[in-house]
């Protein structure tokens, strides 16, 4: 049996490509498209505050994040990320993407996007579509209390920060500006989540109505109850951040 000998210099480009491909594949995303653990860092969601302030023309604070402020941003991200339904093979490269704040978007929010994605994607049955909708609703409801518990702590500490500034003997204009900017930033993040939850409830309602129209099922009652629960919680949050700007929610679809 003969053997073919390939010169080492010809193997190098091939090996380089193989190794590069393996590296990219390993870094692209984690299991089922989740962001890999080695991509995460303590301030991976710091951009949320910068995006919120920049979108309304407020100069961002230069203060470092406190532990409570960092947690607020970590808990906010899953609620401001647009809800979606897609199979794992569509998320092979990870699906972590910064989102534009609701004040930056120039077009009306499309409440039909979630429902159309849910219905159009391949599923074994309509029951699986109902199950996906119910799972997404339960996830949002489960995230509601931890986020607003964090928001209560942050807003309360900001009130104390505001009050203490009046008693400080020495505070530079820059320090005062950074403190005010951070309080505005925290408030905007809470307001961003509140608007996002309103939009989610609207999206879920549209999706359920189309599912019932196309494939009536007893599972619709569970989904309807959960949508009502999410909408009720959103309408009566345990803490209300005072908005820096007033802008009504606009939707289409």
C-alpha positions in Angstrom: 0.0 0.0 0.0 1.5 3.3 -1.1 1.6 6.4 1.0 1.4 10.0 -0.3 3.9 12.3 1.4 2.8 16.0 1.5 5.5 18.5 2.0 5.3 20.3 5.4 5.2 23.7 3.7 2.0 22.7 1.9 0.3 21.6 5.1 0.8 24.9 6.9 -1.9 26.9 5.1 -4.3 24.0 5.6 -3.6 23.7 9.3 -3.9 27.4 9.7 -7.3 27.4 8.2 -8.5 24.5 10.3 -7.2 26.0 13.5 -8.7 29.4 12.7 -12.1 27.8 11.9 -12.0 25.9 15.1 -11.2 29.0 17.1 -14.0 31.0 15.5 -16.5 28.2 16.0 -15.6 28.0 19.7 -15.9 31.7 20.2 -19.0 32.3 18.2 -21.6 31.2 20.7 -22.4 28.9 23.6 -24.9 26.1 23.9 -28.0 26.8 21.9 -26.8 30.3 20.9 -26.4 31.6 24.5 -23.5 34.1 25.0 -20.4 32.2 26.0 -19.3 32.5 29.7 -15.9 33.8 28.6 -17.6 36.6 26.7 -19.3 37.9 29.8 -17.9 40.5 32.2 -19.1 42.5 35.1 -19.9 45.5 33.0 -21.2 43.8 29.9 -24.6 45.6 30.3 -23.1 49.0 31.1 -24.0 50.1 27.6 -27.7 50.2 28.5 -27.3 53.3 30.6 -25.1 55.0 28.0 -27.7 54.2 25.3 -30.5 55.5 27.4 -28.9 58.8 28.2 -27.4 59.4 24.7 -30.8 58.8 23.1 -32.4 61.7 25.0 -29.3 64.0 24.8 -28.1 63.6 28.4 -24.4 63.5 29.0 -23.5 60.1 30.6 -22.0 59.9 34.1 -18.3 59.1 34.5 -18.9 57.4 37.9 -18.2 53.7 38.1 -21.3 51.5 38.5 -22.2 50.4 42.0 -23.1 46.8 42.6 -26.8 47.7 42.8 -26.6 49.7 39.6 -24.7 46.9 37.8 -27.4 44.4 38.9 -30.1 46.8 37.7 -28.6 46.7 34.2 -28.1 42.9 34.2 -31.7 42.4 35.1 -32.9 44.9 32.6 -31.3 43.4 29.6 -33.6 40.3 29.2 -36.6 42.6 29.5 -35.6 45.2 27.0 -34.3 42.6 24.5 -37.1 42.2 21.9 -38.9 38.9 22.7 -38.3 36.3 20.0 -38.9 32.8 19.1 -36.5 30.9 17.0 -34.9 27.5 16.7 -31.5 26.9 18.1 -29.9 26.5 14.6 -30.7 30.1 13.9 -28.7 31.2 16.9 -25.4 29.3 16.3 -23.4 32.5 16.4 -25.0 33.8 19.6 -27.8 36.3 19.9 -26.5 39.0 22.2 -27.1 42.3 20.6 -27.3 45.8 22.1 -30.8 47.3 21.6 -31.8 50.9 20.7 -33.7 52.7 23.4 -37.4 53.4 22.7 -36.6 57.2 22.5 -34.1 56.7 19.6 -36.4 54.7 17.4 -38.0 56.8 14.7 -40.5 54.2 13.5 -43.5 52.8 15.3 -43.1 49.7 17.3 -44.3 46.6 15.4 -46.4 44.6 17.7 -46.8 41.9 15.0 -43.2 40.9 14.7 -43.1 38.5 17.6 -46.3 36.7 16.5 -45.3 36.4 12.9 -41.9 34.9 13.9 -43.7 32.5 16.3 -46.2 31.3 13.7 -43.9 31.3 10.6 -41.1 29.2 12.2 -41.1 25.5 11.7 -42.9 23.7 14.6 -44.1 20.2 15.0 -47.6 21.3 15.9 -49.6 24.4 16.9 -49.4 23.1 20.5 -45.7 23.8 20.4 -46.4 27.4 19.4 -48.7 27.9 22.3 -46.1 26.3 24.6 -43.5 28.7 23.3 -45.8 31.7 23.9 -46.6 30.5 27.4 -42.9 29.9 28.2 -42.0 33.4 27.1 -44.8 34.9 29.2 -43.7 32.9 32.3 -40.1 34.0 31.8 -41.1 37.7 31.7 -43.4 37.3 34.7 -40.6 35.6 36.6 -38.1 38.4 35.7 -40.6 41.1 36.8 -40.1 40.9 40.6 -36.3 40.6 40.7 -35.9 43.6 38.3 -38.3 45.9 40.2 -36.8 44.8 43.6 -33.5 46.0 42.2 -35.1 49.2 40.9 -36.6 50.0 44.3 -33.1 49.7 45.9 -31.4 51.9 43.2 -34.1 54.6 43.2 -34.2 54.7 47.0 -30.4 55.1 47.1 -30.6 57.8 44.4 -33.1 59.7 46.6 -30.6 59.6 49.5 -27.8 60.6 47.1 -29.9 63.6 46.0 -30.7 64.6 49.6 -27.1 64.3 50.7 -25.8 66.6 48.0 -27.4 69.5 49.8 -25.3 68.9 52.9 -21.9 68.4 51.3 -19.5 71.2 52.1 -17.4 70.6 49.1 -18.6 69.3 45.8 -17.2 70.2 42.4 -19.4 71.1 39.4 -18.1 68.0 37.7 -19.0 65.7 40.6 -22.4 67.2 40.9 -23.0 66.8 37.1 -21.9 63.1 37.2 -24.1 62.4 40.2 -27.2 64.0 38.5 -26.4 62.2 35.3 -26.2 58.8 37.0 -29.5 59.3 38.7 -31.1 60.3 35.4 -29.5 57.2 33.8 -30.9 54.9 36.5 -34.4 56.4 36.1 -34.3 56.1 32.3 -33.4 52.4 32.6 -36.4 51.7 34.8 -38.7 53.7 32.4 -37.2 51.7 29.4 -38.1 48.4 31.1 -41.6 49.7 31.8 -42.1 50.6 28.2 -40.6 47.3 27.0 -43.1 45.4 29.2 -46.0 47.3 27.7 -44.8 46.4 24.3 -44.3 42.8 25.2 -47.8 42.5 26.5 -49.1 44.0 23.3 -47.0 41.6 21.1 -48.1 38.6 23.1 -51.8 39.6 22.7 -51.5 39.9 19.0 -49.7 36.5 18.8 -52.4 34.8 20.8 -55.2 36.3 18.8 -53.6 34.9 15.6 -53.0 31.5 17.1 -56.6 31.3 18.2 -57.7 32.4 14.7 -55.5 29.8 12.9 -55.5 26.9 15.4 -58.0 27.1 18.3 -56.8 25.2 21.4 -57.6 25.0 25.1 -54.0 26.2 25.8 -55.2 29.6 24.7 -56.8 30.1 28.1 -53.5 29.7 30.0 -51.8 32.1 27.6 -54.6 34.7 28.0 -54.4 34.5 31.8 -50.6 35.0 31.7 -50.9 38.0 29.4 -53.5 39.5 31.8 -51.1 38.9 34.7 -48.2 40.5 32.9 -50.3 43.5 31.8 -51.6 44.0 35.3 -48.1 44.0 36.8 -46.8 46.4 34.2 -49.7 48.8 34.8 -49.0 48.9 38.5 -45.2 48.6 39.0 -43.9 48.7 42.6 -41.7 51.7 41.7 -42.3 54.3 39.1 -39.3 56.2 37.8 -40.0 59.8 37.0 -39.6 60.1 33.3 -37.2 62.7 31.9 -39.3 63.0 28.8 -43.0 62.2 28.0 -43.5 60.2 24.9 -46.7 58.1 24.2 -46.3 54.5 23.2 -46.9 54.1 19.5 -47.6 50.8 17.8 -48.6 49.4 14.5 -50.1 46.2 13.4 
